[in-house]
């Protein structure tokens, strides 16, 4: 009997790959898998993701799908399958032009650090890309910062003005090359160029490798260089030169805020900081963030880099340009945002030379236009998680799965650590960090980026979400948009909703601990130590920190010794003792007490802020234990960060915060403060006292959480950037809430995540 020779049935299958699938070389990978399985068809980028059309037998298509799922985290969806028509059968498998119609339903491609292969090319003599500072390939390099519109193709990026040379074009079309269909493919012949400029010396413009030599020489001589990175300019100097560091702080007006270090390798990072496995992984990740780790720096360098703190921000080179500079200098570099403190990061050569003229001694420019300015991301590892403190280069815009099908909406966040969130009705995005909105230029940049992001995502809406604070610029910006329909969302409810969105709990009730420095409460007082029984729709305030007053309002934030006066006065201590402990004249203390007793509106606002309690405790501990302590802060959270850095982590004792039976319950901090004062007078060390305070706060959270054993617990607000506190809370709830403790993660716990919470609350309230 003759064997059957019937050919397999040929079908046409259409697939959609969604997720992080644009700007990462996925189409060339798909083409290779299809060809290896003898499949014909095509692949293209679209607003929805990556669309694949396959012609072949079902067995080969199944093998293709299996192989693709093993190589990508994206979700693969079969759109339809039909019998193939022979007259429509293509001859091979091709990568075809993208489809830019429709609503964006793809994850925005992110800027990635230069990969190992590209770094090898620029450091290998004889390679045609040797010394090329802007080298990249399908697996690395700029994406979001050069993106004009979706989908991600060269013609829609700032590289469209740099046609590929014959060699690059050959690589682009070679299915065996890692630059096959790499949209950012370029080289020294056809790509963007770097050049060095020094306004103080008559060197003229120096380009290429000579430019790298020149900037390295300048840094070696103690100069401060402004270098154009992926998303904007950075100020760079020698981390070993105390005079350069002090000069940088003075010129940038950054008195004590910590500076980040860039090092050439993981080994060097381990020589200046203690790194665990999770921190090492974060440091080496494709996002290339600044990772906040425990410092091993010795004085006086430590005092110049991170004064008063035990932690230092460390990063590896993010581009070939950074790697080549460090290769020349063979030392750590300080790398900080290229701006005057409080202003937006500079992004083009002319503006940088104008505005940074009083800060930088020289400039390293390149001519690849930055279309979307973006700063360096910052993360910190705690309780087994990598927590985002600043979502920027490599991490944002981030797509957040909310499972909300709704109309388009934009949320504009708060006044500090500004970021916006957007939904186009299909997908929700949290935009990158934009910084504080307290200067004219920062507000202009906010407006520019609002327009740019809404156009990129394809959001056309009159539905907005904003903070309830009437004085916030972002809130007033929305009010000025014609036909806007804003939903105002209470600050701490938004924090909790953002955490709920990250953990997938938008359909549940949670017990939320929303603790920060400032947020307008529903009673028009300053909240910040809040325990809310919350859903994404609404909330009930079940407990909060016992209120105290802020003498002088904003002045108490800048001078937290004023907070300490209020705390000590509320505990019944007299003027003489307060003045002695805080090292202030009695007349000054009496004046502050007079302000606290005033009925003048705004002179001494009432607060329940845990962040301000941290400030007051930090100043009290420092003032009594250190005669040289400075009772003034130069940036938000500085005093609390110093208190965390004091902690003797081996200390097991704790102070007690009493819970009253009021409704809502009051968290009475006064017994704790009295015990603290007793310990200070008994000359107990600052480290022990700081740790007992942290343990007391964590135990209070545990006690409140036990009252609601059936509910998930979320931690949010800037206070939970504190590693010591978060790990103590995780420790005290371990085994009781292992699967339902919402520790911060991808979404920043600070105001950088606020807009996401505003967005989901507004969307759900409209359903």
C-alpha positions in Angstrom: 0.0 0.0 0.0 1.4 3.4 -1.1 2.0 6.0 1.7 -0.1 9.1 1.6 1.6 12.2 0.1 -1.0 14.7 1.2 0.7 18.0 2.0 -0.1 19.7 5.3 -2.8 22.3 5.2 -1.4 25.8 4.9 -3.1 28.4 7.1 -2.7 32.1 7.5 -2.5 33.1 11.2 -2.4 36.6 12.5 -0.8 37.2 15.9 -0.4 40.3 18.1 2.5 40.5 20.5 2.0 43.1 23.3 4.1 44.4 26.1 7.7 45.6 26.0 8.1 44.7 22.4 9.2 47.8 20.5 12.8 49.2 20.5 14.3 45.9 21.7 15.1 44.1 18.4 12.0 41.9 18.6 11.1 42.1 14.9 14.5 40.7 13.7 14.1 38.0 16.3 10.7 37.1 15.0 12.0 37.0 11.4 14.7 34.6 12.4 12.3 32.3 14.2 9.8 32.4 11.3 12.5 31.6 8.8 13.9 28.7 10.9 10.4 27.2 10.9 10.0 27.6 7.1 7.2 30.1 7.6 6.3 33.0 5.3 4.6 36.3 6.0 5.6 39.5 7.7 6.0 41.4 10.9 5.4 45.1 11.7 5.2 47.5 14.5 1.8 49.1 15.2 0.2 51.2 17.9 -1.1 48.0 19.5 2.3 46.3 19.7 3.9 44.0 17.1 1.6 42.4 14.5 2.7 39.1 12.9 1.2 37.4 9.8 2.3 33.7 9.3 1.7 31.4 6.4 2.5 27.7 7.0 1.2 24.5 8.5 -0.2 24.5 12.0 2.7 22.5 13.5 5.3 25.0 12.3 3.2 27.9 13.6 2.8 26.2 17.0 6.6 25.7 17.1 7.1 29.4 16.2 4.7 30.5 19.1 6.5 28.3 21.6 9.9 29.6 20.6 8.7 33.2 20.7 7.1 32.8 24.2 10.4 31.5 25.5 12.2 34.6 24.3 9.9 37.4 25.4 7.9 38.4 28.4 5.3 40.0 26.0 1.8 38.4 25.7 1.1 36.6 22.4 -2.5 36.7 21.2 -3.9 34.8 18.2 -6.2 37.3 16.4 -7.5 34.9 13.7 -6.6 31.9 11.6 -7.9 31.1 8.1 -7.0 28.7 5.2 -4.4 30.4 3.1 -5.2 31.5 -0.4 -2.4 30.6 -2.8 -2.7 33.8 -4.7 -2.0 35.8 -1.5 0.9 33.6 -0.4 4.2 35.7 0.0 7.5 34.3 -1.2 9.3 34.7 2.1 9.2 36.3 5.5 9.8 40.1 5.7 9.9 43.0 8.1 7.6 45.6 6.7 6.7 49.2 7.3 5.0 50.1 10.5 1.3 51.0 10.9 0.9 54.2 12.9 -2.9 54.2 12.8 -5.1 53.7 15.8 -4.6 54.2 19.6 -1.3 53.4 21.2 -1.6 50.1 23.1 2.1 49.3 23.2 4.6 49.8 26.0 6.8 52.8 25.2 10.4 51.8 24.4 12.8 52.9 27.1 16.3 54.2 27.0 18.8 51.4 27.8 22.4 51.4 28.9 25.0 50.5 26.3 25.4 46.7 26.1 28.6 44.7 26.5 29.0 44.0 22.8 28.8 47.8 21.9 31.3 48.6 24.7 33.6 45.9 23.3 33.4 47.5 19.9 34.4 51.0 21.1 37.4 49.7 23.1 38.7 47.4 20.4 41.4 49.0 18.1 40.7 48.2 14.5 36.9 48.0 14.9 35.2 50.5 12.7 33.3 51.8 15.8 36.5 52.1 18.0 36.2 55.2 20.2 32.6 56.0 19.0 31.0 57.5 22.0 27.4 57.2 20.8 27.5 53.5 19.9 24.3 51.4 20.3 22.5 48.5 18.7 19.1 46.8 18.7 19.6 45.7 22.4 20.7 49.1 23.8 20.9 52.8 23.5 18.4 55.7 23.3 14.7 55.0 22.7 12.3 57.2 24.5 14.5 60.3 24.6 14.8 60.3 20.8 11.2 59.2 20.0 9.0 61.6 18.1 5.9 59.3 17.8 4.8 55.7 18.0 5.4 53.1 16.6 9.2 53.1 17.2 10.9 53.4 13.8 13.9 55.4 12.7 11.8 57.8 10.7 9.9 58.7 13.8 13.0 59.4 15.9 15.6 62.2 16.0 18.0 59.8 14.1 15.9 60.4 11.0 18.3 63.2 10.2 21.2 60.8 10.1 20.9 58.5 7.0 22.8 55.2 7.4 26.1 54.7 5.5 26.5 51.7 3.2 28.2 49.7 6.0 25.4 50.4 8.5 22.8 49.7 5.8 24.4 46.4 5.2 24.2 45.5 8.9 20.6 46.7 9.1 19.6 44.3 6.3 21.7 41.3 7.5 19.4 38.8 9.3 22.5 37.3 11.0 23.7 40.6 12.5 22.7 41.9 15.9 21.9 45.2 14.2 19.4 43.6 11.9 16.6 46.2 11.7 18.2 48.2 14.6 16.4 51.6 14.3 19.3 53.4 16.1 22.1 51.9 14.0 24.9 54.4 13.2 28.6 54.7 13.3 31.3 57.4 13.2 30.8 57.8 9.5 27.1 58.5 9.4 26.0 59.0 13.0 25.8 61.8 15.5 29.1 63.3 16.6 30.5 64.6 19.9 32.6 67.7 20.4 34.4 69.5 23.2 34.0 73.2 23.9 35.6 75.3 26.6 34.5 78.9 27.0 37.4 79.7 29.2 40.2 78.5 26.9 40.8 79.2 23.2 40.9 75.6 22.1 38.2 75.8 19.5 35.8 72.8 19.0 37.5 69.4 19.3 35.7 66.4 18.0 35.6 62.6 18.3 38.3 60.8 20.4 40.1 64.1 20.9 37.0 65.5 22.5 37.0 62.6 25.0 40.7 63.2 25.7 40.0 66.9 26.2 37.1 66.4 28.7 39.1 63.8 30.6 42.0 66.1 30.9 39.8 68.9 32.1 38.2 66.7 34.8 41.7 65.4 35.8 42.7 69.1 36.3 39.8 69.6 38.7 37.4 71.2 36.2 33.6 70.7 36.2 32.3 69.4 32.9 28.8 69.6 31.5 28.2 66.4 29.4 25.3 65.7 27.2 24.0 62.3 28.1 21.0 60.3 26.9 18.2 62.5 28.3 20.0 65.8 29.1 23.1 67.3 30.4 25.0 66.1 33.4 27.6 67.9 35.6 30.7 65.7 36.1 33.8 66.1 38.2 36.5 64.1 39.9 35.1 62.4 43.0 38.5 62.4 44.7 39.0 66.2 44.5 37.5 67.9 47.6 37.9 71.3 46.0 36.0 70.3 42.9 33.2 68.8 44.9 32.8 71.9 47.1 32.9 74.1 44.0 30.2 72.0 42.3 28.0 72.3 45.4 28.5 76.1 45.5 27.9 76.7 41.8 24.9 74.4 41.6 23.4 75.7 44.8 23.3 72.2 46.2 24.6 72.6 49.8 24.1 69.2 51.2 22.0 67.0 49.0 23.9 63.8 48.2 25.7 63.4 44.9 25.8 60.3 42.8 29.0 58.4 41.9 29.6 56.8 38.5 32.1 53.9 38.6 33.6 51.8 35.8 32.7 48.3 37.1 30.9 46.3 39.7 34.2 45.6 41.3 34.9 49.3 41.8 31.4 49.8 43.1 32.0 47.1 45.8 35.1 49.0 46.8 33.2 52.1 47.8 29.9 50.6 48.9 28.4 47.4 50.5 26.4 45.6 47.8 24.1 42.6 48.2 22.9 40.4 45.4 19.7 42.5 44.7 21.7 45.7 44.7 24.3 44.3 42.3 21.5 43.2 40.0 19.9 46.6 40.0 23.2 48.3 39.3 23.8 46.0 36.3 20.2 46.1 34.9 19.5 47.5 31.4 17.8 50.5 33.0 21.1 51.6 34.6 19.7 53.5 37.6 21.4 55.2 40.4 21.3 52.6 43.2 21.3 53.9 46.8 23.5 51.7 48.9 25.5 51.7 52.1 28.6 53.7 51.7 32.2 52.6 52.5 33.7 56.0 51.6 36.1 57.5 54.1 36.3 61.1 55.3 36.7 63.7 54.0 35.3 62.3 50.7 32.1 61.0 52.4 31.3 64.4 53.8 31.6 66.0 50.4 29.6 63.3 48.6 26.8 62.4 51.2 27.2 64.7 54.2 25.6 63.3 57.3 24.3 60.2 55.6 25.4 56.5 55.6 24.1 55.9 52.1 25.5 56.8 48.7 24.1 56.7 45.2 26.1 54.6 42.7 25.7 53.9 39.0 27.6 52.3 36.2 28.4 54.0 32.8 25.1 54.5 31.0 26.6 55.2 27.5 29.8 54.4 25.6 30.8 58.0 26.2 30.7 57.6 29.9 32.6 54.3 29.7 35.3 55.8 27.6 35.7 58.8 29.9 36.1 56.5 33.0 38.5 54.3 31.0 40.7 57.4 30.5 40.4 58.7 34.1 40.4 55.3 36.0 38.5 56.8 39.0 35.0 57.4 40.2 33.2 60.5 38.9 30.5 62.5 40.5 27.6 62.7 38.0 24.6 64.9 38.8 21.8 66.5 36.8 22.9 69.3 34.5 20.8 72.1 35.9 20.8 74.8 38.6 19.0 73.3 41.7 15.3 73.5 41.2 15.5 74.1 37.4 14.8 71.5 34.7 17.6 69.6 33.2 19.2 71.2 30.2 18.9 69.4 26.9 20.5 71.3 24.0 24.0 72.8 23.5 23.1 76.5 23.2 20.8 76.6 26.2 23.3 74.5 28.2 26.2 76.8 27.5 24.1 79.8 28.4 22.5 78.5 31.6 25.3 76.4 32.9 28.0 79.0 32.2 28.4 79.7 35.9 28.6 76.1 36.8 30.6 74.2 34.2 34.1 75.0 33.1 33.8 73.0 29.8 31.2 71.1 27.7 31.0 67.8 25.9 28.2 68.1 23.4 26.7 65.8 20.8 24.3 66.6 17.9 21.7 63.8 18.4 18.6 65.9 19.3 17.0 65.0 22.6 13.2 65.1 22.0 12.1 64.1 25.5 14.4 65.2 28.3 14.7 62.6 31.1 16.8 62.4 34.2 18.6 59.4 35.8 16.4 56.9 37.6 17.0 56.3 41.3 16.2 53.0 43.1 16.8 51.5 46.6 16.6 47.9 47.6 14.7 47.0 50.8 12.9 44.1 52.2 13.8 42.0 49.2 12.4 44.5 46.6 13.9 47.1 44.4 12.0 50.3 45.2 11.9 53.1 42.7 12.5 56.5 44.2 12.7 58.3 40.9 11.2 56.8 37.8 13.1 58.3 34.9 15.6 57.0 32.3 15.1 53.3 31.7 12.1 53.0 33.9 9.6 55.5 32.6 7.2 56.0 31.0 6.0 52.8 32.6 2.9 50.9 31.6 0.8 49.8 34.6 -1.8 47.1 34.3 -5.0 48.5 36.0 -7.6 46.4 34.1 -9.7 49.5 33.9 -11.5 50.0 30.7 -12.5 53.7 30.7 -12.4 56.9 28.8 -9.2 58.7 28.3 -7.9 60.7 31.3 -4.9 62.6 32.5 -3.7 63.0 36.1 -1.2 65.7 36.8 0.2 64.7 40.2 1.5 67.1 42.9 3.9 69.9 43.4 7.0 67.9 44.3 8.6 65.1 42.4 6.1 65.9 39.6 5.1 63.2 37.1 1.9 62.8 35.2 -0.2 59.7 34.5 -2.3 59.0 31.4 -4.9 56.6 30.1 -5.9 56.5 26.4 -8.8 54.2 27.2 -6.7 51.2 26.4 -3.6 51.3 28.5 -2.4 53.3 31.5 1.0 55.0 31.7 3.0 56.7 34.5 5.2 59.3 33.0 8.8 60.1 34.0 9.9 62.3 36.9 9.9 66.0 36.1 10.9 67.4 39.5 9.6 70.3 41.6 7.2 72.8 40.1 8.2 75.9 42.0 10.1 77.9 39.3 8.9 79.4 36.1 11.1 77.2 33.9 10.1 74.0 35.7 6.5 74.9 35.1 7.2 75.7 31.4 8.9 72.3 31.1 5.9 70.6 32.8 3.5 72.2 30.2 5.8 71.1 27.3 6.0 67.5 28.6 2.3 67.4 29.3 1.7 68.2 25.6 4.4 65.9 24.4 3.2 62.9 26.4 -0.5 63.3 25.6 0.4 63.5 21.9 2.7 60.4 22.1 0.1 58.3 23.9 -2.7 59.6 21.8 -4.8 61.1 24.6 -7.6 63.6 23.7 -9.8 64.2 26.7 -11.5 66.7 28.9 -11.3 64.3 31.9 -8.5 65.2 34.4 -7.5 64.3 37.9 -5.5 66.5 40.3 -4.7 67.1 44.0 -7.3 68.9 46.2 -4.7 71.5 47.2 -5.8 74.8 45.5 -2.3 76.2 45.5 -0.6 73.5 43.5 0.5 74.6 40.1 -0.6 71.4 38.4 -4.1 71.7 39.9 -4.3 75.2 38.6 -2.9 74.2 35.2 -5.8 71.8 34.7 -8.2 74.5 35.7 -6.9 76.6 32.9 -7.5 74.0 30.2 -10.7 74.8 28.2 -13.7 72.5 28.9 -11.6 70.5 31.5 -13.6 68.3 33.8 -11.3 67.8 36.8 -11.7 65.3 39.6 -9.9 66.3 42.7 -8.4 63.5 44.7 -7.3 63.7 48.3 -3.5 63.4 48.5 -3.1 60.4 50.7 -6.0 58.5 49.1 -4.1 58.9 45.8 -1.0 57.5 47.4 -2.9 54.4 48.6 -4.6 54.0 45.2 -1.3 54.1 43.4 0.0 51.3 45.7 -3.2 49.3 45.1 -2.8 49.7 41.4 0.8 48.4 41.5 -0.2 45.3 43.6 -3.4 44.5 41.7 -5.7 45.3 44.5 -8.0 47.9 42.9 -11.0 45.6 43.4 -10.3 45.1 47.2 -10.4 47.1 50.4 -7.0 47.7 52.0 -5.6 49.2 55.2 -3.3 52.0 53.9 -0.5 53.7 55.8 0.0 56.9 53.9 2.9 58.7 55.6 4.8 61.7 54.2 5.7 65.3 54.9 2.8 67.3 53.5 -0.6 66.8 51.9 -3.9 68.7 52.3 -6.4 66.8 54.3 -10.1 66.6 54.0 -10.4 68.9 57.1 -8.1 71.5 55.5 -5.2 70.6 57.9 -1.9 69.2 56.9 -2.0 65.4 56.9 0.9 63.0 56.6 0.5 60.3 59.3 -2.6 58.7 58.0 -4.2 55.2 58.4 -7.0 54.9 55.9 -9.5 52.1 55.3 -9.6 52.5 51.6 -11.0 51.2 48.3 -10.1 52.8 45.0 -13.4 54.7 45.2 -13.4 56.1 48.7 -11.7 56.0 52.1 -12.3 56.3 55.8 -9.7 57.8 58.2 -9.4 55.2 61.0 -6.3 56.6 62.7 -3.8 59.4 62.4 -0.8 60.9 64.2 -1.6 63.2 67.1 -1.6 66.7 65.7 1.0 69.3 66.5 1.7 72.8 65.0 4.2 74.0 62.6 5.6 77.3 63.8 5.9 79.6 60.8 4.4 77.0 58.4 6.9 76.5 55.6 9.7 77.9 57.8 9.3 74.8 60.1 10.0 72.6 57.1 13.3 74.5 56.3 14.2 74.8 60.0 12.9 71.7 61.8 14.2 72.8 65.2 10.9 74.7 65.2 9.1 71.3 64.9 11.2 70.1 67.9 10.0 73.1 69.9 6.4 72.3 69.3 6.9 68.6 70.1 8.7 69.3 73.4 6.2 72.0 74.4 3.3 69.6 73.8 5.1 67.2 76.1 5.1 69.8 78.9 8.7 70.8 78.9 9.5 74.4 79.9 11.3 77.1 78.0 14.6 76.7 79.8 15.0 73.0 79.1 13.9 73.3 75.5 16.4 76.1 74.9 19.1 74.1 76.5 18.4 70.9 74.5 18.1 72.7 71.2 21.0 75.1 71.8 18.8 78.1 71.1 18.4 81.4 73.1 15.4 81.4 75.5 14.0 84.5 73.7 14.0 82.6 70.4 12.1 79.7 72.0 9.6 82.1 73.6 9.0 83.7 70.2 8.3 80.4 68.6 6.0 79.4 71.4 4.2 82.7 70.8 3.7 81.8 67.2 2.4 78.3 68.1 -0.2 79.9 70.4 -1.3 82.4 67.7 -4.7 82.2 66.2 -3.6 83.9 63.0 -4.5 81.7 60.0 -1.5 80.1 58.4 1.0 81.2 61.0 1.1 77.8 62.8 -0.8 75.3 60.7 -1.9 72.0 62.4 -0.4 68.8 61.1 -0.6 65.1 61.6 2.6 64.5 59.5 4.8 61.6 60.3 7.5 63.1 58.1 7.5 66.2 60.2 7.7 64.1 63.4 10.8 62.4 61.9 12.3 65.9 61.3 11.6 67.1 64.8 13.0 63.9 66.4 16.1 64.1 64.2 16.9 67.6 65.3 16.3 66.8 68.9 18.6 63.8 68.9 21.3 65.7 67.0 21.1 68.8 69.1 21.6 67.0 72.4 24.2 64.5 71.2 26.3 66.7 68.8 27.3 70.2 69.6 28.2 70.8 65.9 24.8 69.8 64.6 23.0 72.1 62.1 19.3 72.4 62.8 18.5 73.5 59.3 17.8 71.4 56.2 18.6 72.2 52.5 16.3 69.7 50.9 13.1 67.8 51.6 13.6 64.8 53.9 17.2 65.6 54.8 16.7 65.5 58.6 14.8 62.2 58.4 17.5 60.7 56.2 20.1 61.7 58.8 18.0 60.1 61.5 17.9 56.8 59.5 21.6 57.0 59.0 22.2 57.2 62.7 20.4 53.9 63.4 22.3 51.2 65.3 20.6 48.3 63.6 21.6 45.8 66.3 19.5 47.6 68.9 16.4 45.6 69.9 14.7 48.1 72.2 11.9 50.4 71.1 9.8 53.3 72.3 6.0 53.1 72.5 3.4 55.2 70.7 0.1 55.0 72.5 -3.1 54.4 70.6 -6.2 56.2 71.9 -9.8 55.0 71.7 -11.0 58.1 69.8 -12.7 57.8 66.4 -10.5 58.1 64.4 -7.9 56.7 66.8 -5.0 59.0 67.7 -1.4 57.8 67.5 0.0 59.6 70.6 3.7 60.2 70.1 4.2 62.0 73.5 5.1 58.9 75.6 7.7 58.0 73.1 9.2 61.5 73.1 9.4 61.7 76.9 11.2 58.3 77.0 13.5 59.6 74.3 14.4 62.7 76.3 15.1 60.6 79.3 17.5 58.4 77.3 19.2 61.5 75.8 19.7 62.9 79.3 21.1 59.5 80.3 23.7 59.8 77.5 22.3 56.9 75.6 23.9 57.0 72.1 22.2 58.7 69.2 22.3 55.5 67.2 20.4 53.5 69.9 17.8 56.2 70.3 17.3 56.6 66.5 16.8 52.8 66.2 14.4 52.7 69.1 12.3 55.4 67.5 12.2 53.5 64.2 11.2 50.3 66.0 8.5 52.2 67.8 7.0 53.5 64.6 7.1 50.0 63.0 5.5 48.4 66.1 2.7 51.0 66.0 2.0 50.0 62.3 2.0 46.3 63.4 -0.5 47.0 66.2 -2.9 48.9 63.9 -2.6 46.2 61.2 -3.6 43.5 63.7 -7.0 45.2 64.1 -7.8 44.4 60.4 -6.3 40.9 59.9 -8.4 40.2 56.8 -7.2 43.2 54.8 -4.1 43.7 52.7 -1.7 46.4 54.1 -0.1 49.0 51.8 2.8 51.3 52.7 3.0 54.5 50.7 4.2 58.1 51.0 7.7 59.5 51.2 8.3 58.2 54.7 8.5 54.7 53.2 11.6 55.5 51.2 13.3 54.7 54.6 14.9 51.3 54.3 15.3 50.8 58.1 11.6 51.5 58.7 10.3 49.4 55.8 12.4 46.4 56.7 11.2 46.7 60.4 7.6 46.7 59.3 8.2 43.7 57.0 9.9 41.9 59.9 7.1 42.6 62.4 4.4 41.5 60.0 6.4 38.5 58.6 4.3 35.4 58.5 1.1 37.3 59.2 0.9 39.3 56.0 3.4 37.6 53.7 1.1 37.6 50.7 -0.8 40.8 51.5 1.8 43.4 52.5 2.1 46.0 49.8 5.7 47.2 50.1 6.6 49.8 47.4 8.2 48.6 44.2 8.0 49.9 40.6 5.8 52.8 41.4 7.5 55.4 43.5 6.0 55.6 47.1 6.7 59.4 47.1 4.8 62.0 45.0 6.4 60.6 41.9 3.6 57.9 42.0 0.8 60.3 43.0 -0.6 60.8 39.5 -1.2 57.1 39.0 -3.4 57.0 42.2 -5.2 60.1 41.1 -5.9 58.6 37.7 -7.4 55.3 38.9 -9.5 57.0 41.6 -10.9 59.4 39.0 -11.6 56.6 36.5 -13.4 54.4 39.0 -15.4 57.3 40.4 -16.7 57.9 36.9 -17.7 54.3 36.2 
